């Protein structure tokens, strides 16, 4: 014989009711803990990136210091590289408020060292430029008008940018004169009565 279950039996079974959600206070506390964890992660990432930039810039600074003491050092290249190192260190220190104190002090120290190296390189560059300009002073007397016109056009540029522009102008002048000479020689070969102008 099969027993059947009646509705009255079902009413007697105790089914647990679902529990209420966490109270508002508990949810606020959990949200604050999650927010603090997120902020701590952000600060850690910023410190990690700053430390990474610091390490890379420090390695480059050490290479530049070693290269300055070599006999055949290219001071202009070293000066340019050193300026980039200073920018990289300053970029690493941009968030100095949330950086670890030791990291912030180390970055500041290396910025000071890089600036001292830049001053030394600038003096060496100026000394080399004055030696070079004395040797070639007479050779450049014909180009003084062009250089004074170029200097007026180059106001607002850094010394390095001015030197690059002047080098480009000199290279352009020499390539133009070579092209003109070659085209004149070609045209006179083809037509011996042709005028060079």
PyMOL CGO cylinders between C-alpha atoms (Angstrom):
from pymol import cmd
from pymol.cgo import CYLINDER

trace = [
    CYLINDER, 0.00, 0.00, 0.00, 1.23, 3.43, -0.99, 0.3, 1, 1, 1, 1, 1, 1,
    CYLINDER, 1.23, 3.43, -0.99, 0.88, 6.22, 1.40, 0.3, 1, 1, 1, 1, 1, 1,
    CYLINDER, 0.88, 6.22, 1.40, -0.12, 9.52, 0.01, 0.3, 1, 1, 1, 1, 1, 1,
    CYLINDER, -0.12, 9.52, 0.01, 1.10, 12.78, 1.33, 0.3, 1, 1, 1, 1, 1, 1,
    CYLINDER, 1.10, 12.78, 1.33, -1.54, 15.25, 2.11, 0.3, 1, 1, 1, 1, 1, 1,
    CYLINDER, -1.54, 15.25, 2.11, -1.41, 18.99, 2.28, 0.3, 1, 1, 1, 1, 1, 1,
    CYLINDER, -1.41, 18.99, 2.28, -1.62, 18.89, 5.97, 0.3, 1, 1, 1, 1, 1, 1,
    CYLINDER, -1.62, 18.89, 5.97, 1.68, 17.08, 6.13, 0.3, 1, 1, 1, 1, 1, 1,
    CYLINDER, 1.68, 17.08, 6.13, 3.33, 19.76, 3.98, 0.3, 1, 1, 1, 1, 1, 1,
    CYLINDER, 3.33, 19.76, 3.98, 2.12, 22.49, 6.27, 0.3, 1, 1, 1, 1, 1, 1,
    CYLINDER, 2.12, 22.49, 6.27, 3.85, 20.85, 9.20, 0.3, 1, 1, 1, 1, 1, 1,
    CYLINDER, 3.85, 20.85, 9.20, 7.31, 20.91, 7.57, 0.3, 1, 1, 1, 1, 1, 1,
    CYLINDER, 7.31, 20.91, 7.57, 9.50, 23.80, 8.69, 0.3, 1, 1, 1, 1, 1, 1,
    CYLINDER, 9.50, 23.80, 8.69, 11.09, 25.40, 5.63, 0.3, 1, 1, 1, 1, 1, 1,
    CYLINDER, 11.09, 25.40, 5.63, 13.73, 27.98, 6.51, 0.3, 1, 1, 1, 1, 1, 1,
    CYLINDER, 13.73, 27.98, 6.51, 12.90, 31.44, 5.29, 0.3, 1, 1, 1, 1, 1, 1,
    CYLINDER, 12.90, 31.44, 5.29, 15.56, 33.29, 3.24, 0.3, 1, 1, 1, 1, 1, 1,
    CYLINDER, 15.56, 33.29, 3.24, 17.72, 35.54, 5.37, 0.3, 1, 1, 1, 1, 1, 1,
    CYLINDER, 17.72, 35.54, 5.37, 17.65, 39.29, 4.88, 0.3, 1, 1, 1, 1, 1, 1,
    CYLINDER, 17.65, 39.29, 4.88, 20.50, 40.98, 3.04, 0.3, 1, 1, 1, 1, 1, 1,
    CYLINDER, 20.50, 40.98, 3.04, 23.38, 42.50, 4.98, 0.3, 1, 1, 1, 1, 1, 1,
    CYLINDER, 23.38, 42.50, 4.98, 22.47, 45.65, 6.78, 0.3, 1, 1, 1, 1, 1, 1,
    CYLINDER, 22.47, 45.65, 6.78, 23.29, 49.06, 5.33, 0.3, 1, 1, 1, 1, 1, 1,
    CYLINDER, 23.29, 49.06, 5.33, 26.13, 49.58, 7.79, 0.3, 1, 1, 1, 1, 1, 1,
    CYLINDER, 26.13, 49.58, 7.79, 27.82, 46.35, 6.73, 0.3, 1, 1, 1, 1, 1, 1,
    CYLINDER, 27.82, 46.35, 6.73, 27.52, 47.26, 3.05, 0.3, 1, 1, 1, 1, 1, 1,
    CYLINDER, 27.52, 47.26, 3.05, 29.06, 50.70, 3.68, 0.3, 1, 1, 1, 1, 1, 1,
    CYLINDER, 29.06, 50.70, 3.68, 31.99, 49.14, 5.55, 0.3, 1, 1, 1, 1, 1, 1,
    CYLINDER, 31.99, 49.14, 5.55, 32.59, 46.62, 2.75, 0.3, 1, 1, 1, 1, 1, 1,
    CYLINDER, 32.59, 46.62, 2.75, 32.49, 49.43, 0.16, 0.3, 1, 1, 1, 1, 1, 1,
    CYLINDER, 32.49, 49.43, 0.16, 35.01, 51.50, 2.14, 0.3, 1, 1, 1, 1, 1, 1,
    CYLINDER, 35.01, 51.50, 2.14, 37.38, 48.54, 2.49, 0.3, 1, 1, 1, 1, 1, 1,
    CYLINDER, 37.38, 48.54, 2.49, 37.16, 47.91, -1.26, 0.3, 1, 1, 1, 1, 1, 1,
    CYLINDER, 37.16, 47.91, -1.26, 37.83, 51.60, -1.97, 0.3, 1, 1, 1, 1, 1, 1,
    CYLINDER, 37.83, 51.60, -1.97, 40.86, 51.62, 0.34, 0.3, 1, 1, 1, 1, 1, 1,
    CYLINDER, 40.86, 51.62, 0.34, 42.20, 48.48, -1.35, 0.3, 1, 1, 1, 1, 1, 1,
    CYLINDER, 42.20, 48.48, -1.35, 41.77, 50.14, -4.75, 0.3, 1, 1, 1, 1, 1, 1,
    CYLINDER, 41.77, 50.14, -4.75, 43.60, 53.29, -3.58, 0.3, 1, 1, 1, 1, 1, 1,
    CYLINDER, 43.60, 53.29, -3.58, 46.43, 51.23, -2.10, 0.3, 1, 1, 1, 1, 1, 1,
    CYLINDER, 46.43, 51.23, -2.10, 46.77, 49.38, -5.39, 0.3, 1, 1, 1, 1, 1, 1,
    CYLINDER, 46.77, 49.38, -5.39, 46.92, 52.68, -7.30, 0.3, 1, 1, 1, 1, 1, 1,
    CYLINDER, 46.92, 52.68, -7.30, 49.61, 54.09, -5.01, 0.3, 1, 1, 1, 1, 1, 1,
    CYLINDER, 49.61, 54.09, -5.01, 51.60, 50.87, -5.33, 0.3, 1, 1, 1, 1, 1, 1,
    CYLINDER, 51.60, 50.87, -5.33, 51.44, 50.98, -9.13, 0.3, 1, 1, 1, 1, 1, 1,
    CYLINDER, 51.44, 50.98, -9.13, 52.56, 54.63, -9.19, 0.3, 1, 1, 1, 1, 1, 1,
    CYLINDER, 52.56, 54.63, -9.19, 55.48, 53.85, -6.85, 0.3, 1, 1, 1, 1, 1, 1,
    CYLINDER, 55.48, 53.85, -6.85, 56.44, 50.83, -8.95, 0.3, 1, 1, 1, 1, 1, 1,
    CYLINDER, 56.44, 50.83, -8.95, 56.45, 52.87, -12.17, 0.3, 1, 1, 1, 1, 1, 1,
    CYLINDER, 56.45, 52.87, -12.17, 58.45, 55.67, -10.51, 0.3, 1, 1, 1, 1, 1, 1,
    CYLINDER, 58.45, 55.67, -10.51, 60.99, 53.15, -9.20, 0.3, 1, 1, 1, 1, 1, 1,
    CYLINDER, 60.99, 53.15, -9.20, 61.28, 51.59, -12.64, 0.3, 1, 1, 1, 1, 1, 1,
    CYLINDER, 61.28, 51.59, -12.64, 61.90, 54.98, -14.31, 0.3, 1, 1, 1, 1, 1, 1,
    CYLINDER, 61.90, 54.98, -14.31, 64.34, 55.87, -11.54, 0.3, 1, 1, 1, 1, 1, 1,
    CYLINDER, 64.34, 55.87, -11.54, 66.35, 52.67, -12.07, 0.3, 1, 1, 1, 1, 1, 1,
    CYLINDER, 66.35, 52.67, -12.07, 66.51, 53.15, -15.82, 0.3, 1, 1, 1, 1, 1, 1,
    CYLINDER, 66.51, 53.15, -15.82, 67.52, 56.80, -15.52, 0.3, 1, 1, 1, 1, 1, 1,
    CYLINDER, 67.52, 56.80, -15.52, 70.13, 55.95, -12.87, 0.3, 1, 1, 1, 1, 1, 1,
    CYLINDER, 70.13, 55.95, -12.87, 71.73, 53.36, -15.14, 0.3, 1, 1, 1, 1, 1, 1,
    CYLINDER, 71.73, 53.36, -15.14, 71.86, 55.88, -17.98, 0.3, 1, 1, 1, 1, 1, 1,
    CYLINDER, 71.86, 55.88, -17.98, 73.29, 58.55, -15.66, 0.3, 1, 1, 1, 1, 1, 1,
    CYLINDER, 73.29, 58.55, -15.66, 76.04, 56.19, -14.52, 0.3, 1, 1, 1, 1, 1, 1,
    CYLINDER, 76.04, 56.19, -14.52, 76.92, 55.43, -18.16, 0.3, 1, 1, 1, 1, 1, 1,
    CYLINDER, 76.92, 55.43, -18.16, 77.08, 59.15, -18.95, 0.3, 1, 1, 1, 1, 1, 1,
    CYLINDER, 77.08, 59.15, -18.95, 79.33, 59.86, -15.97, 0.3, 1, 1, 1, 1, 1, 1,
    CYLINDER, 79.33, 59.86, -15.97, 81.68, 57.09, -17.08, 0.3, 1, 1, 1, 1, 1, 1,
    CYLINDER, 81.68, 57.09, -17.08, 81.62, 58.34, -20.69, 0.3, 1, 1, 1, 1, 1, 1,
    CYLINDER, 81.62, 58.34, -20.69, 82.52, 61.94, -19.74, 0.3, 1, 1, 1, 1, 1, 1,
    CYLINDER, 82.52, 61.94, -19.74, 85.86, 60.77, -18.39, 0.3, 1, 1, 1, 1, 1, 1,
    CYLINDER, 85.86, 60.77, -18.39, 86.85, 59.07, -21.65, 0.3, 1, 1, 1, 1, 1, 1,
    CYLINDER, 86.85, 59.07, -21.65, 89.27, 60.78, -24.03, 0.3, 1, 1, 1, 1, 1, 1,
    CYLINDER, 89.27, 60.78, -24.03, 87.11, 60.76, -27.14, 0.3, 1, 1, 1, 1, 1, 1,
    CYLINDER, 87.11, 60.76, -27.14, 83.82, 61.66, -25.43, 0.3, 1, 1, 1, 1, 1, 1,
    CYLINDER, 83.82, 61.66, -25.43, 81.16, 63.32, -27.58, 0.3, 1, 1, 1, 1, 1, 1,
    CYLINDER, 81.16, 63.32, -27.58, 80.07, 66.04, -25.18, 0.3, 1, 1, 1, 1, 1, 1,
    CYLINDER, 80.07, 66.04, -25.18, 77.16, 67.20, -27.30, 0.3, 1, 1, 1, 1, 1, 1,
    CYLINDER, 77.16, 67.20, -27.30, 75.59, 63.74, -27.39, 0.3, 1, 1, 1, 1, 1, 1,
    CYLINDER, 75.59, 63.74, -27.39, 76.25, 63.24, -23.69, 0.3, 1, 1, 1, 1, 1, 1,
    CYLINDER, 76.25, 63.24, -23.69, 74.68, 66.61, -22.92, 0.3, 1, 1, 1, 1, 1, 1,
    CYLINDER, 74.68, 66.61, -22.92, 71.56, 65.72, -24.92, 0.3, 1, 1, 1, 1, 1, 1,
    CYLINDER, 71.56, 65.72, -24.92, 71.31, 62.32, -23.26, 0.3, 1, 1, 1, 1, 1, 1,
    CYLINDER, 71.31, 62.32, -23.26, 71.75, 63.90, -19.84, 0.3, 1, 1, 1, 1, 1, 1,
    CYLINDER, 71.75, 63.90, -19.84, 68.94, 66.36, -20.48, 0.3, 1, 1, 1, 1, 1, 1,
    CYLINDER, 68.94, 66.36, -20.48, 66.70, 63.40, -21.34, 0.3, 1, 1, 1, 1, 1, 1,
    CYLINDER, 66.70, 63.40, -21.34, 67.76, 61.71, -18.11, 0.3, 1, 1, 1, 1, 1, 1,
    CYLINDER, 67.76, 61.71, -18.11, 66.77, 64.82, -16.14, 0.3, 1, 1, 1, 1, 1, 1,
    CYLINDER, 66.77, 64.82, -16.14, 63.38, 64.83, -17.83, 0.3, 1, 1, 1, 1, 1, 1,
    CYLINDER, 63.38, 64.83, -17.83, 62.92, 61.12, -17.07, 0.3, 1, 1, 1, 1, 1, 1,
    CYLINDER, 62.92, 61.12, -17.07, 63.80, 61.64, -13.40, 0.3, 1, 1, 1, 1, 1, 1,
    CYLINDER, 63.80, 61.64, -13.40, 61.48, 64.63, -13.12, 0.3, 1, 1, 1, 1, 1, 1,
    CYLINDER, 61.48, 64.63, -13.12, 58.73, 62.56, -14.71, 0.3, 1, 1, 1, 1, 1, 1,
    CYLINDER, 58.73, 62.56, -14.71, 59.35, 59.82, -12.14, 0.3, 1, 1, 1, 1, 1, 1,
    CYLINDER, 59.35, 59.82, -12.14, 59.07, 62.40, -9.37, 0.3, 1, 1, 1, 1, 1, 1,
    CYLINDER, 59.07, 62.40, -9.37, 55.89, 64.00, -10.75, 0.3, 1, 1, 1, 1, 1, 1,
    CYLINDER, 55.89, 64.00, -10.75, 53.72, 62.25, -8.15, 0.3, 1, 1, 1, 1, 1, 1,
    CYLINDER, 53.72, 62.25, -8.15, 56.13, 63.06, -5.30, 0.3, 1, 1, 1, 1, 1, 1,
    CYLINDER, 56.13, 63.06, -5.30, 53.26, 63.47, -2.82, 0.3, 1, 1, 1, 1, 1, 1,
    CYLINDER, 53.26, 63.47, -2.82, 52.44, 59.75, -2.87, 0.3, 1, 1, 1, 1, 1, 1,
    CYLINDER, 52.44, 59.75, -2.87, 55.92, 58.35, -3.50, 0.3, 1, 1, 1, 1, 1, 1,
    CYLINDER, 55.92, 58.35, -3.50, 57.75, 56.52, -0.77, 0.3, 1, 1, 1, 1, 1, 1,
    CYLINDER, 57.75, 56.52, -0.77, 60.02, 58.98, 1.08, 0.3, 1, 1, 1, 1, 1, 1,
    CYLINDER, 60.02, 58.98, 1.08, 63.24, 57.06, 0.31, 0.3, 1, 1, 1, 1, 1, 1,
    CYLINDER, 63.24, 57.06, 0.31, 62.39, 56.83, -3.37, 0.3, 1, 1, 1, 1, 1, 1,
    CYLINDER, 62.39, 56.83, -3.37, 61.54, 60.53, -3.49, 0.3, 1, 1, 1, 1, 1, 1,
    CYLINDER, 61.54, 60.53, -3.49, 64.88, 61.43, -1.84, 0.3, 1, 1, 1, 1, 1, 1,
    CYLINDER, 64.88, 61.43, -1.84, 66.83, 59.17, -4.19, 0.3, 1, 1, 1, 1, 1, 1,
    CYLINDER, 66.83, 59.17, -4.19, 65.16, 60.69, -7.25, 0.3, 1, 1, 1, 1, 1, 1,
    CYLINDER, 65.16, 60.69, -7.25, 65.88, 64.24, -5.96, 0.3, 1, 1, 1, 1, 1, 1,
    CYLINDER, 65.88, 64.24, -5.96, 69.52, 63.33, -5.37, 0.3, 1, 1, 1, 1, 1, 1,
    CYLINDER, 69.52, 63.33, -5.37, 69.93, 61.94, -8.88, 0.3, 1, 1, 1, 1, 1, 1,
    CYLINDER, 69.93, 61.94, -8.88, 68.25, 65.00, -10.39, 0.3, 1, 1, 1, 1, 1, 1,
    CYLINDER, 68.25, 65.00, -10.39, 70.81, 67.16, -8.61, 0.3, 1, 1, 1, 1, 1, 1,
    CYLINDER, 70.81, 67.16, -8.61, 73.67, 64.94, -9.83, 0.3, 1, 1, 1, 1, 1, 1,
    CYLINDER, 73.67, 64.94, -9.83, 72.35, 65.01, -13.40, 0.3, 1, 1, 1, 1, 1, 1,
    CYLINDER, 72.35, 65.01, -13.40, 72.07, 68.81, -13.31, 0.3, 1, 1, 1, 1, 1, 1,
    CYLINDER, 72.07, 68.81, -13.31, 75.66, 69.08, -12.08, 0.3, 1, 1, 1, 1, 1, 1,
    CYLINDER, 75.66, 69.08, -12.08, 76.77, 66.81, -14.90, 0.3, 1, 1, 1, 1, 1, 1,
    CYLINDER, 76.77, 66.81, -14.90, 74.85, 68.98, -17.38, 0.3, 1, 1, 1, 1, 1, 1,
    CYLINDER, 74.85, 68.98, -17.38, 76.64, 72.08, -16.10, 0.3, 1, 1, 1, 1, 1, 1,
    CYLINDER, 76.64, 72.08, -16.10, 79.99, 70.34, -16.49, 0.3, 1, 1, 1, 1, 1, 1,
    CYLINDER, 79.99, 70.34, -16.49, 79.13, 69.15, -20.00, 0.3, 1, 1, 1, 1, 1, 1,
    CYLINDER, 79.13, 69.15, -20.00, 77.95, 72.65, -20.93, 0.3, 1, 1, 1, 1, 1, 1,
    CYLINDER, 77.95, 72.65, -20.93, 81.31, 74.09, -19.81, 0.3, 1, 1, 1, 1, 1, 1,
    CYLINDER, 81.31, 74.09, -19.81, 83.16, 71.43, -21.80, 0.3, 1, 1, 1, 1, 1, 1,
    CYLINDER, 83.16, 71.43, -21.80, 81.01, 72.15, -24.86, 0.3, 1, 1, 1, 1, 1, 1,
    CYLINDER, 81.01, 72.15, -24.86, 81.61, 75.88, -24.54, 0.3, 1, 1, 1, 1, 1, 1,
    CYLINDER, 81.61, 75.88, -24.54, 85.35, 75.29, -24.22, 0.3, 1, 1, 1, 1, 1, 1,
    CYLINDER, 85.35, 75.29, -24.22, 85.35, 73.08, -27.32, 0.3, 1, 1, 1, 1, 1, 1,
    CYLINDER, 85.35, 73.08, -27.32, 83.20, 75.55, -29.26, 0.3, 1, 1, 1, 1, 1, 1,
    CYLINDER, 83.20, 75.55, -29.26, 85.48, 78.48, -28.40, 0.3, 1, 1, 1, 1, 1, 1,
    CYLINDER, 85.48, 78.48, -28.40, 88.52, 76.47, -29.53, 0.3, 1, 1, 1, 1, 1, 1,
    CYLINDER, 88.52, 76.47, -29.53, 86.79, 75.51, -32.76, 0.3, 1, 1, 1, 1, 1, 1,
    CYLINDER, 86.79, 75.51, -32.76, 85.50, 79.00, -33.42, 0.3, 1, 1, 1, 1, 1, 1,
    CYLINDER, 85.50, 79.00, -33.42, 88.95, 80.54, -32.99, 0.3, 1, 1, 1, 1, 1, 1,
    CYLINDER, 88.95, 80.54, -32.99, 90.41, 78.11, -35.53, 0.3, 1, 1, 1, 1, 1, 1,
    CYLINDER, 90.41, 78.11, -35.53, 87.69, 78.70, -38.07, 0.3, 1, 1, 1, 1, 1, 1,
    CYLINDER, 87.69, 78.70, -38.07, 87.12, 82.41, -37.38, 0.3, 1, 1, 1, 1, 1, 1,
    CYLINDER, 87.12, 82.41, -37.38, 88.61, 83.58, -40.67, 0.3, 1, 1, 1, 1, 1, 1,
    CYLINDER, 88.61, 83.58, -40.67, 86.93, 80.86, -42.71, 0.3, 1, 1, 1, 1, 1, 1,
    CYLINDER, 86.93, 80.86, -42.71, 83.47, 81.85, -41.51, 0.3, 1, 1, 1, 1, 1, 1,
    CYLINDER, 83.47, 81.85, -41.51, 83.83, 85.61, -42.04, 0.3, 1, 1, 1, 1, 1, 1,
    CYLINDER, 83.83, 85.61, -42.04, 82.01, 85.38, -45.38, 0.3, 1, 1, 1, 1, 1, 1,
    CYLINDER, 82.01, 85.38, -45.38, 79.08, 83.60, -43.81, 0.3, 1, 1, 1, 1, 1, 1,
    CYLINDER, 79.08, 83.60, -43.81, 78.64, 86.09, -40.93, 0.3, 1, 1, 1, 1, 1, 1,
    CYLINDER, 78.64, 86.09, -40.93, 75.77, 87.88, -42.67, 0.3, 1, 1, 1, 1, 1, 1,
    CYLINDER, 75.77, 87.88, -42.67, 73.89, 84.62, -43.16, 0.3, 1, 1, 1, 1, 1, 1,
    CYLINDER, 73.89, 84.62, -43.16, 74.46, 83.53, -39.57, 0.3, 1, 1, 1, 1, 1, 1,
    CYLINDER, 74.46, 83.53, -39.57, 73.23, 86.86, -38.16, 0.3, 1, 1, 1, 1, 1, 1,
    CYLINDER, 73.23, 86.86, -38.16, 70.08, 86.56, -40.28, 0.3, 1, 1, 1, 1, 1, 1,
    CYLINDER, 70.08, 86.56, -40.28, 69.64, 82.96, -39.11, 0.3, 1, 1, 1, 1, 1, 1,
    CYLINDER, 69.64, 82.96, -39.11, 70.13, 83.95, -35.45, 0.3, 1, 1, 1, 1, 1, 1,
    CYLINDER, 70.13, 83.95, -35.45, 67.30, 86.48, -35.75, 0.3, 1, 1, 1, 1, 1, 1,
    CYLINDER, 67.30, 86.48, -35.75, 65.06, 83.77, -37.16, 0.3, 1, 1, 1, 1, 1, 1,
    CYLINDER, 65.06, 83.77, -37.16, 66.09, 81.31, -34.44, 0.3, 1, 1, 1, 1, 1, 1,
    CYLINDER, 66.09, 81.31, -34.44, 64.98, 83.40, -31.44, 0.3, 1, 1, 1, 1, 1, 1,
    CYLINDER, 64.98, 83.40, -31.44, 62.94, 81.33, -29.01, 0.3, 1, 1, 1, 1, 1, 1,
    CYLINDER, 62.94, 81.33, -29.01, 64.88, 78.11, -29.65, 0.3, 1, 1, 1, 1, 1, 1,
    CYLINDER, 64.88, 78.11, -29.65, 67.23, 76.40, -27.26, 0.3, 1, 1, 1, 1, 1, 1,
    CYLINDER, 67.23, 76.40, -27.26, 70.95, 76.40, -27.98, 0.3, 1, 1, 1, 1, 1, 1,
    CYLINDER, 70.95, 76.40, -27.98, 70.78, 72.75, -29.00, 0.3, 1, 1, 1, 1, 1, 1,
    CYLINDER, 70.78, 72.75, -29.00, 67.91, 73.41, -31.42, 0.3, 1, 1, 1, 1, 1, 1,
    CYLINDER, 67.91, 73.41, -31.42, 69.78, 76.38, -32.88, 0.3, 1, 1, 1, 1, 1, 1,
    CYLINDER, 69.78, 76.38, -32.88, 72.84, 74.23, -33.49, 0.3, 1, 1, 1, 1, 1, 1,
    CYLINDER, 72.84, 74.23, -33.49, 70.73, 71.57, -35.18, 0.3, 1, 1, 1, 1, 1, 1,
    CYLINDER, 70.73, 71.57, -35.18, 69.06, 74.17, -37.42, 0.3, 1, 1, 1, 1, 1, 1,
    CYLINDER, 69.06, 74.17, -37.42, 72.43, 75.67, -38.33, 0.3, 1, 1, 1, 1, 1, 1,
    CYLINDER, 72.43, 75.67, -38.33, 73.81, 72.23, -39.17, 0.3, 1, 1, 1, 1, 1, 1,
    CYLINDER, 73.81, 72.23, -39.17, 70.81, 71.52, -41.38, 0.3, 1, 1, 1, 1, 1, 1,
    CYLINDER, 70.81, 71.52, -41.38, 71.23, 74.86, -43.13, 0.3, 1, 1, 1, 1, 1, 1,
    CYLINDER, 71.23, 74.86, -43.13, 74.92, 74.19, -43.75, 0.3, 1, 1, 1, 1, 1, 1,
    CYLINDER, 74.92, 74.19, -43.75, 74.18, 70.71, -45.06, 0.3, 1, 1, 1, 1, 1, 1,
    CYLINDER, 74.18, 70.71, -45.06, 71.43, 72.12, -47.26, 0.3, 1, 1, 1, 1, 1, 1,
    CYLINDER, 71.43, 72.12, -47.26, 73.72, 74.80, -48.66, 0.3, 1, 1, 1, 1, 1, 1,
    CYLINDER, 73.72, 74.80, -48.66, 76.45, 72.31, -49.46, 0.3, 1, 1, 1, 1, 1, 1,
    CYLINDER, 76.45, 72.31, -49.46, 74.02, 69.86, -51.09, 0.3, 1, 1, 1, 1, 1, 1,
    CYLINDER, 74.02, 69.86, -51.09, 72.43, 72.68, -53.11, 0.3, 1, 1, 1, 1, 1, 1,
    CYLINDER, 72.43, 72.68, -53.11, 75.82, 73.88, -54.35, 0.3, 1, 1, 1, 1, 1, 1,
    CYLINDER, 75.82, 73.88, -54.35, 76.76, 70.30, -55.28, 0.3, 1, 1, 1, 1, 1, 1,
    CYLINDER, 76.76, 70.30, -55.28, 73.47, 69.86, -57.15, 0.3, 1, 1, 1, 1, 1, 1,
    CYLINDER, 73.47, 69.86, -57.15, 73.93, 73.16, -58.98, 0.3, 1, 1, 1, 1, 1, 1,
    CYLINDER, 73.93, 73.16, -58.98, 77.50, 72.27, -59.96, 0.3, 1, 1, 1, 1, 1, 1,
    CYLINDER, 77.50, 72.27, -59.96, 76.41, 68.83, -61.19, 0.3, 1, 1, 1, 1, 1, 1,
    CYLINDER, 76.41, 68.83, -61.19, 73.45, 70.20, -63.18, 0.3, 1, 1, 1, 1, 1, 1,
    CYLINDER, 73.45, 70.20, -63.18, 75.66, 72.89, -64.76, 0.3, 1, 1, 1, 1, 1, 1,
    CYLINDER, 75.66, 72.89, -64.76, 78.26, 70.29, -65.72, 0.3, 1, 1, 1, 1, 1, 1,
    CYLINDER, 78.26, 70.29, -65.72, 75.57, 68.04, -67.23, 0.3, 1, 1, 1, 1, 1, 1,
    CYLINDER, 75.57, 68.04, -67.23, 74.00, 70.87, -69.20, 0.3, 1, 1, 1, 1, 1, 1,
    CYLINDER, 74.00, 70.87, -69.20, 77.33, 72.04, -70.60, 0.3, 1, 1, 1, 1, 1, 1,
    CYLINDER, 77.33, 72.04, -70.60, 78.16, 68.50, -71.69, 0.3, 1, 1, 1, 1, 1, 1,
    CYLINDER, 78.16, 68.50, -71.69, 74.86, 68.19, -73.55, 0.3, 1, 1, 1, 1, 1, 1,
    CYLINDER, 74.86, 68.19, -73.55, 74.92, 71.64, -75.03, 0.3, 1, 1, 1, 1, 1, 1,
    CYLINDER, 74.92, 71.64, -75.03, 78.34, 73.28, -75.08, 0.3, 1, 1, 1, 1, 1, 1,
    CYLINDER, 78.34, 73.28, -75.08, 76.87, 76.67, -76.06, 0.3, 1, 1, 1, 1, 1, 1,
    CYLINDER, 76.87, 76.67, -76.06, 74.42, 76.71, -73.13, 0.3, 1, 1, 1, 1, 1, 1,
    CYLINDER, 74.42, 76.71, -73.13, 74.95, 79.39, -70.56, 0.3, 1, 1, 1, 1, 1, 1,
    CYLINDER, 74.95, 79.39, -70.56, 75.45, 78.19, -66.95, 0.3, 1, 1, 1, 1, 1, 1,
    CYLINDER, 75.45, 78.19, -66.95, 72.72, 80.46, -65.66, 0.3, 1, 1, 1, 1, 1, 1,
]
cmd.load_cgo(trace, "trace")
